[in-house]
Amino acid sequence: MDFLKRGFNSTIRVIKKNKGLFFVLIGLQLLLIVLLIFVSINYQIKIIENAKTVIEPLQDANFDPESIKEGQPFMEDIVPIYKGYKSMVRYIWYYVSWLAGIFIVLNGSIWILTQRLFGKKNYFKLALKFLSTSFVLLVPFFITAYLSLKWLLGLQLEVQNFSSILQIVFWAFFVLYYFILVTFAFIDISFWKNFFKKIYSVGIKRVYYTLIVLFINLVLIFIGLYSIYLTSNEEALFPLMILAATVLILIMVLTRIFWIACLKEIK
């Protein structure tokens, strides 16, 4: 477990040497969370509103096969439903696009600047590695997941079976995100050959060490989230909730630095 001790010492050392950049990272992390919350609330409201324009008229629709055969229409006017559906799909794409943009720009900037804590590195090369690994890992996964779910919906599976398949997709995404985190820890490596060798060595060959670091970070983040939950139930605890949110942001910045520092110490 010496790598954890060396990683912890490295985390403290780089923060002390780059206090200004450390506070910039805290500010960017705060901006990232605020933007994600704002965009999510804004578009989820619009998506739900348009979903209602589709669902509510369908509740009064004519589902009787006999009356439809006799000439009674399924609905008096289907145009509002079609417009609501098209609008809902449009807002879903807007929502996904905003999330992708925030991930690339803000989350990418945070990872790149975190790497800068460990020494002067070329911004362009760091950005290229971040974009390349994100594209190579995420795009095929989401395309495959989308096409698979679309195909499964067409099979009209039972709810229980469909739920099991969704769980498989979730765990597949968890494994994928693990490898994304590993690759982000080494985007400072210049040569692609060494980059892939390091990912294999740390992410697969010595996965038991890497998972220890991931577990520590997830526990710390969970504690931060749970603290916000505990202080959000009563108005009297609002100042404590603000304090808990501040601590969570600090934890997210520190765990990212700790992640990179520890993975660099795994030999």
N, C-alpha and C positions, 0 to 999 in steps of 0.2 A: 504493500500500500504506500510505498515511498513516493510513487508518482502523484498521489493526492496531496501529500505534504509539499512536494516541489511545485505542484500546480497552484496550491494555495499561496505559497510564498511568492510565486511569480505574479499572481493576481494582485497581491498587495504592492509588490514592487512597481509594476507598470502603472498602477493607479497613482502612486506617489509621484512618479516621474512625469505623469501627464494629467495633472489635476484639471486643467482647462478642458482638455478633450473628454475627460470623464464626465464633466458637467454638461458638455455638449451632447453626449450620448444619453444622459438622463433627460434632457430637453427633447431630443428626437424620439425617445421611447414614449414620453408623455404625449407628444404630437401624434405618434402612431396610434396609440390607444384611443385618443380623442377622435381622430379621423375615422377609425374603424367603428366606433360606437355611433358617431354622427351618420355616417354613410349607411350603416346597417339599419338604424332606426328609420331614417328617411325613406329608404327604398323598401323596407319591409312593410311600412305603412301603405305605400303606394301599391305594392304587390297585393296586399290583403284587400285593399279597397277595390282593385280591379277583379280580384278573385270573387268578391261578393257579387259583382255585376254579372258574373258567369253562373255562380251557384244559386243565388236567390231566384232568378227567373226559372231555373230548371226545377225548382221545387213545385212550381205551379204548372209544369208542362204536362201534356197528355201522354201518359205511358201505357194507355190501354190499347192493345193491338187491334181489338175488334172495332173500337171507335175510329182508329186511324184507317182501317180498311173501309169503313163507311164514309170516309172523306173528311173526318175531323182532323185538323192540322195538329202536328206535334206541338207547335208553338205558334202564337199569333205573329210574332215578329222575332226572328232569330238574329237580326242584324246587331242589336245591342250586345248580345252574347258574344258574337264574333269579334266585335270591336273591343269588348272587355278582355277577351282572350288574347288578342293581338297586343293590346296595351300591356297586359300582364307579362307576356313573354318579352316584350321590349324592355320593361323595367327590370326583369330578371337578368337580361344581358347587360344592362347598364350597371346593375349591382355587381355582377361578376367582373365586369371590366374595371370598375372602380377598385374592387378588392385586388385584382391583378396589378393595377397601376400602383396602388399603395404598397403592395408587397415588393414590387420591383424597385420603386424609387426610394421609399422610406426604409423599409426593412433591409434593402440592399445597402443603403447608405450606412445604416447602423452596423451591419456586419463588416463593411469595408473599413469604417472608422475604428471599430473594435480591433481589427487586425493591425491598424496603424499604431495602436497602443504598444504593440510588441516590437516596434521599430519602423524606420522610414521605408515605405514600400510604394511601388508605382500604383497610383490610383487606377490608371487605365487597365493594367493587367489584373488588378483585383476585381474591377468591375466586369471585365471580360470573363473571368473564371466564374463569378457569381451568376452572370446572365446565362452562360453556357450550361452550367450544371443545373440551374433552375429549369431551363428550357428542355434539356435532355431528359431530366427525371420527371418533371411535372406534366408536360404536354402529353406524352404518350399515355401516362396513367389516366388523366382526366378524359382523354378521347376514348380509351378502352373502357373506363368505368361508365361513361355516358352511353356508348353503344351497347354495352352489356346490359345496363339497366333498361334501356329502351327495348332491347330484345326480350328481356325477361318479362317486362310489362305486357308484351304481346302474347306471352304464353299463358297469361291469366293464372298465375300460380296462387296457391293458398297463402293467406296472410302469414302463417307461421313459417312456411318455406321461404317466402320473400324476405321476412325479417332475418332469417338465418343468413341469407345471401348478403343482405345489407351489413350484417356483422362481419362477414368475410371481407367486404369492401373496406369497412372501417379499419380492420386490423391490417389489411394490405396497405392502407394509407399510413398507418402508424409505422410500419416497417419502412415504407418509402421515406417518411419524414425523418426517421432515424438516419438513413443514409444521406439525406439532404443536410442534416445538421453536421454529420461527419465531413462531408465535402466542404461545407462552409468554413469548417475549422482549418482547412488546408488550402484555401484559395490564394494564399500568399506564396505557394510553391510555384516557381517560374516554369519549370519544364513539365509538360503534360505527362511524360512517362513516370517521373518521380511523383507527380500528383496522384496518378492512379495506383501506383505501388503503395503510397502512404494510406490511401483510402482502404485498400485491400488489407494492409498490415494491421491498421488500427480498427477499422470498421468491421472486419470479418475475422481475421486470424486471432486478434486479441479482443474480441467482442465482449468478453466477460469483464475486462477492465473498463471498457467504454460504457457498458451498461451500468456500472457502479456510479460513474460520474452522472449519467443521465438520471438515474434514480435519485441521487442526492439533489440534483437541480429540480426535478419534478416535485419532490417532497417540499422543498423550500417555496416553490411557486404555489403549491397547493395550500400551504400554511398562509401565504399572503392572500390568496383568494378566499380562504375560509375566514380570515380575519375581517375582510370586507363584508362577507355574508353575515357574520355575527354582529357587526356594528351598523347594519343597514335596516334593521327591524324597528328601531326606535329613533324618533326625531332627536331625542336628547343625546344620542350617541353620534350625531352627525359630525362633530369635530373629530371624533375618534375614527369615523369612517374615512374622512379626508386623510388622517394620519396613516390609516391602514393602506389606503390607495397609494400614498407616497412611498410607503415601505415596499409595496408590491412592485412599483416601477423601479425602485432601487434594486430589489431582488432580481428582476428580469435583466437588468444591465449587468449586475454582478455575476449572475449564473452564466451569462453568455461569455464574459471574460474568463470565468473559472473553467468553462467547457473548453475553450480554445487552449488555455494554459495547461490543463491536465492532459488533453489529447496530444499536445506537443511533447509531453514528458513520457508518454508511453513508448517504450523502445521495443 
